[in-house]
């Protein structure tokens, strides 16, 4: 259904509540809305819109946050519908073009005391307290808010950046003024083409030890577990609130499938891309396609739902930010609130991991990058491809790619691909970079 042609009321009338997954009981700070009130969950009419069913304590902030929350969404109607569903955590950033002002229009209709608004500032090295204050106040002005609940340092590239004196002096002053409640940090991998830096794990573990960051926004999913789970464990011990991004790493297969089909139709125009790297990618892609058909994994939505249930099953996770750009996507996300991973879900994730896991370049990884003789920012480029293919942020992703300083993926077509040899997950890096370059290059 096209949200431009269908209003919220029509959409919600069309919505039907299904039987949601059962499973293991919540632990720690997890609690359903019914449990918190001491009452049984009321039955809903078949045509009632789905609503948030579970709220969790967002670490030491004490805020009761919806387990499903709102990420970068540009449609005012969808944001308002998210709020009306019970979502109460809304994420934005100064780097999201126009998003502050879009969100501001919807915040006017919210009960301000019952929502948690987070925005983010990139920590420019050596910036003064006055510089950070100017940017923070501009964000508040654009959001039309007296205060934000959390202001995050946006994707610091190394642990040293976490200690920027200007940033913390500005945050302290904003708190004194009553314009800021909490300080946080976001991380989904560094932009190492600027200056080869450190992993998400190292940076966030340092942030946990620092003690001045109350909330983390980080990448975590069923294919990216090891490093992220060490960070989550530290968060649990130090009562740091955790919001997640990049929770559903499955769209890459389904979106690249259509991309490969398009490339094949245009062979005459893109012969230069059909080097060994793209052939290796095609081999793994075809194997994954056969595996998906064999295991009846035809519906990406089933894997997506299981992936969200997986991350919410971690007791140190408090909310998963979903980029629900349409009413249908919002409905699909909200109905997962309060559900649990089932045995069948686990089996699907295991099957997907086995058959398609090597088609996902792990967010915030970068293990292969030092092996590249040209200094290609592999993880960053494939993250931009994720924005393009999975989040439908095509124009933004292409702009990001065009702004990369130095070399990009066009240099990869005749390389010996040491990046692939260095990848511990068997990702056909070279071929994926070539596909990304074709998709992200300006016409």
N, C-alpha and C positions, 0 to 999 in steps of 0.2 A: 504494500500500500504506500502510495506517495504522500508523505506528510505535508507537502505543499497543497495538496488537493483535499485533504481530509482533516477536519478539526480534531481537537483532543477528545471532545465528547463522543464524536462518531467513532473514533479509534477505540476508546475505552468500552463503548457498547459492543464493539466487535470482539473484544478480548474475552477469552474464556480461560478460567483458572483450571489447570490440570492438576493431577495428583503429583505432588512434588516428592523428590527423593527422600527416602528414609536412610538411617544408618546409625553410626556411632553417636553417642550423646556428646554435647559440648563440654569443654573443660575450661578451667581457669576463669577468665573474665567473660567468656562467651555466655550470652543469655538471650532468650527470645523475648520479644515484647510482652507476650503473655506471661512468661515466667516472672518478669520484672514487676508486673502488676499483680501477680498472684491469682490471676483469673485464667480460665480456659480460653484458648484462642477462639474468637467468634467465627461461626460459619459465614462464608461469603456467598452472595448470589452468583449463579453461573456467569452472569454478564458483568460482574464487578471487576474493576481494574485491579491488577496485581499490586500488592503493597509490600513494603519492607516488613519483615517479620522478626529480624534479629538486630540487636544493638550490642556493641562491645565497648568496653572502657578503653579509650585511646591513650593507653599508657598513663604517665603521671599528669597528663592534662586533666584527667578525670572526666572528660567529655564522653557522653554516650553516643558513639558514632554508628551510623547504619553500616551493615556489613557490605553492602553494595553502594558505591558512591559515584559521583559525577566528575568526569574528566573534562577534556577539552571538547566542548560542544558549542557550536556557533548558532544553533537554532533556539531562539528565545522560548518558543512553545515547548520544545522538548525539555529544556532546562526547567521550565515551570512544572511540566508534567512530572519530572523527576522529583521535584520538591513535594508535589502533591502526593506522590507515591510513598513518601516517608524518607527519602534520601535527605541527608543533612550535612554532608561533607562535599564542598565544591572547590575544585582545584583550578588555579589559573597561574599565569606568569606574565611578566613584562614582555617576554619574547613571543607570546602568542598574539599574533597580529589582530588587534581590535577586540580581543576577548574580554578585557576588563570592562569595556563599555557595554558589550552584549550582556555580560553577567550582571552589571549594575542595574540594567532595566528590569531584571527579574528579581534581584534582591529586594527591591522596593515592595514586592508582594510577599515577602517572607517574614516570619517572626524571627527577627535578628538574633535573639537570645537562644534560639533553638537550632541555629545552623553554625557550622564551622567553616570559615572562609580562609583559604590558604592561597598566597601568591608567592612568587619566587623572583629573586634577583641574582643575576650572574655576579660572582665575586671577582671583579677585575683586580688584578694584582696591583697593590700599592695605592688603590683608591682611598681617598680621604673619608673621614667620618662625614664631612659635609656632602661629599659626592653621593654616598649611600643614602643619606637623609633626603637629598633632593629627589633621588629616584624612588625611594619608598613613599615619599609624600605625593609624588606624581601618580604612583599606583593607587594610593588611597583616594586621590582626587578622581581618577578615572573610574574607580569602583564606587565612588560616591559614598564612602564609608568613613565613619569616625575612627574605626579601628579594624584591624584584621586579627583573626584568631591565631594565625601562624604565618610568619614570613620566613621563607626558606632560602638558604644559600643554594643556588641552582648549579648543579653538576660541577662541583670543584674538581679540578684535574689531578690534584695530589693532596695528601694529608696536610702538607704545609699550608695550603690555602685556607684550611679550616680555621687557622689562627689569625687571619687578617684582622689587625687591630681596628682599622677603620670600620669594618663591618660590625664587629661586636660593640664598639663604642656607639655606633648609630642605633643598633638594636636596643642597647641599654637606655638611650635617651628616649626612644619611641615608647618603651615600656613605662618609663617615668611619666611621660605625657599621657599615658592611658591609650595610646594608639596601637599597641601591640601586646598580645598576651603570651605568645610562645615563639620560639625560634626553632627552625628545622633545617634539614638538608635533603636535597634530592640527588639521586645518582642512578644512571643507567649506562655508564661507560664513558670513558674520556674521549675527547676529540684530539687524539694524540698527534695529528699532523701539525698541531701548533707547537708541541714540545712533548716528546715521548714521556708519558707519565705512568700513573699507577692504576691498579685494578679497583673496581667497585668495592671488593671485599676489604682491601687495605684501607681505603678512604673511609668507609663507613665504620669499620672497627675503630679507627682512630677517632671518628666523630663520637662514637659511643663512649670511649675513654675520656674524651674532652669534657663531657658533662654539661655543656651549654646548649645542646640540641635536644629538644623534647620530642620531635616527630621526624621520622624518616619516610621519604617517598622513594621506593626502590623497585628494581626489576626482579621478578621471581615467577617461575612457572615450572610445570612438571618436567620440562626438558632442561631447565637451568636450575639445578638444585644445590650442588655441593657448596660453592662459595656463598651463595645467598643464605643457605640455612645456617651457616656459621654466624652470619650477621644477625639473623633472626633470633638465634639463641642468645646472643649478647644483648639484643633489645629486650628480650624477656627478663633477663637478669637485672637490667638497669631500668626497667619500666619505661622504655621508650615507645611512643606510639608508632605504629607501622601502617602506612598506606602503600598499596601496591600498584605498579603499572606493568605493562608487557606480560599479562597473565595468560594470554591465549596465543601461543606461538604456532598456530595451525593454519592460519590463512595463507602463509607463504606457499604451501603446496598448491592449494586450490587456485590462488591468484597467478602463480607462476605457470600453472598448467595452461591457462588461457594465453599467457604471454608467450610461452614456447610455441603454441599453435599459431599465434600471429607471426612469430619470427619465421616459422617454417614456410608460411605463405609468402614471405618477403625475401626468400633466399637470395634472389638476384641482387637485391639492394644491400644485403648485410653479409656477403660472403666473408668479409674480413673477420667476422665474429666466430665463424665456424672453425676454430682452431681446436687443438687437442683438449683444451680446458672445457670448451662448451660440449665436446663429445663426451667427456667424462661426466659432466653434469647431466647430460641427456641420459646416459646409461643409468645413473642413480635415480634420476627422475622416473624413467620408465620402470625400473624395478619397484619403486615406491608405488607407482600407479597400479602395477600388477598386484602388489601386496594389499593395497586398499580394496581392490575388487575381490580378491580372495577372501579377505576378512570382513567383507560387507561393511566397510567404513565409508559408505557413499555420502553420508550426510555430515558435512562439517559442523553443523550446529550441535550434534551429539557430542563431538569431541570438545567443542568450545565450552559447552555446559559442564562436562566432566572436568575440564581444565580449571574452571573457576571454582568448582567445588573442591578440587584438590588444594588450591592455595588457601581457601577459607578453612580447610581442615587443620591448618597449622595454628596452634593456640597462641602463637606470638604475632599473628596477623590480625589486624583489626578491621581493615576495609580494603576492598578491591575497587580501584577507580576504573570505570568502564566508559569508553568513548562511544556512547550510544547516540549516533547522529540522527537517527530516525525514531519514530514512535514504535515501530516494530522491534528495533534493536533495544529500545528502552524496556519494552514489555518482556523481551527474552531475558534481559539482565535482572530485572526486578523479581521475576518469578523464581530466581535461584536463591533469593534471600532466605536464610534459615534452613536450607537444605544441606544434606550431607553426602559425601562421596560413597557410592555403593560398590559392591563387589563387581557388578557389571561395568560401572564407570572405570574402575581400576583396570579391568581387562582391556577396555578400549584404549586407555592411555598407554598401557604396556604394549599393545599391538601397534599403536601409532608410533611410539618411541622406537620400536624395533624396525618397523618398515619405512618410516619417514623421518626419523630423528636426525639423519645426516643431511637433511635439506634445510635445517634451521641453523643459521649463524647465531650463536648464543649472544644475547644482549649483554653488554658490559664484560665481554670476554677479552678479546684482543691478544690471545696467546700467540696467534700466527703472525702478528704484525712485525715483530722484530726480525722475522726471517725474510721479509720482503726487501729486495735490493734497491727498490725505487722509493720506498717509504709511502706506499699506498695505504691510506687509512681504512683498512678493510672493514672493521666493525662499524665505523661511522657511515660508510657508504651503504652497507647492507641494512643499517638502521634506517637510513633515508629511503631505501627501497621498501622497508616495512611500512613507513609512513605512506608511501605512494600506493602500495598494493593492498595493505591490510586496513589502513585507516582512511584511505581515500583522500589524503591531503596532497593531491598530485601537484598542484601549483607550488605549494610551500616546499615540498620535497625537492622539486626540480630547482627551486631557488637556492635551497641549502646546498645542493650538489654543485650548482654553478659557482657558488661562493667558496668552494674548497680551494685553499691556496696550494700551489704546487701541483703535483701529479694527481691524476684521477685514474679511473679504471680503464680508460682507453689505451693505456700503456700495457695492459695485461694480455693482449691478444696473442703475442708470440713469446711470452715468458715461459720459463721452465717450471713455474708454479711451486717454488719452495714453500709458499704459504700453505698449500694443501698437505705437504709432507709434515708440516709443523702442527696441523690441526689435530687435536686429540679425539675429535668427534667424527672424523671422516667426512667433513663437509667438502663438497666440490667447489672450493672457494673461487677458483679462477673463472669457472663457467658462470657462477652466480654473479660475480663482479661484472662480467661481460653483459649478462642479461640486464643487470641494474643500470649499467652505463647506457644501454640502448633505451631503457625506459625513462631514465632521469635526464637525459641530454635535451637541452633546449632545441626546438626545431630550427 
